[in-house]
Amino acid sequence: MKLLLDQNLSPRLAHALAAIYPGTLHVRDVGLQAAGDATVWSYAAQHGYAIVSKDADFHQRSFLLGHPPKVVWIRRGNCSTVEIEEILRSRHADLLAFERDDQEAFLALG
């Protein structure tokens, strides 16, 4: 599963998660650090990424538009990059199941 990490997440996560989520990138890696949600959405859909964000906007967009792309919403308030990495690592099986599910567009992790 390839993840596209939103601007509100640390770019360091892409490298930290590369072994478990090959191909993972941060929006900064593809020149989208200042892009609007619609542009990030389109990029993720066109390139086979699931968007990972702490922003509820992508959650809402997934309800309106469905998928692709799929959206993983990190539902944690103020937390460290290490905590987000641990969430994504510990829920790896859930994320892979989510990726295979043709019906689901959105997954909340907390």
C-alpha positions, 0 to 999 in steps of 0.5 A, spaced: 500 500 500 502 506 497 501 512 502 501 519 500 502 523 507 498 530 507 502 536 509 500 536 516 504 530 517 512 530 518 515 528 511 520 524 515 514 519 516 515 517 508 522 514 510 520 511 516 515 507 513 518 505 507 519 498 509 512 497 511 509 501 506 513 501 499 513 507 495 510 512 500 511 519 499 510 526 502 506 531 498 512 535 499 516 530 495 512 531 489 511 538 489 504 539 492 506 542 499 502 548 498 497 545 493 489 545 495 485 538 497 483 537 490 490 537 487 492 532 492 486 528 491 487 528 484 494 526 484 493 520 489 487 518 485 492 518 478 498 515 482 495 509 486 496 512 493 492 512 499 492 519 502 493 519 510 491 526 513 489 528 520 485 533 516 477 532 516 477 535 509 479 529 506 474 525 510 469 529 508 471 529 501 471 521 501 464 521 503 462 525 497 466 522 492 468 515 494 474 512 492 479 512 489 483 515 492 482 511 499 483 516 505 486 514 512 484 519 517 489 519 523 484 521 529 489 524 534 490 531 536 496 534 538 501 528 537 508 526 535 511 523 529 513 517 533 506 516 535 503 517 528 508 512 525 506 507 531 499 507 529 501 506 522 505 500 523 501 497 529 495 497 524 498 495 518 494 489 517 488 493 517 490 498 512 492 492 507 485 489 508 482 496 507 486 497 501 483 490 498 476 492 500 472 495 494 467 498 498 470 502 503 473 509 501 475 511 508 479 508 514 479 512 521 485 510 526 486 513 533 
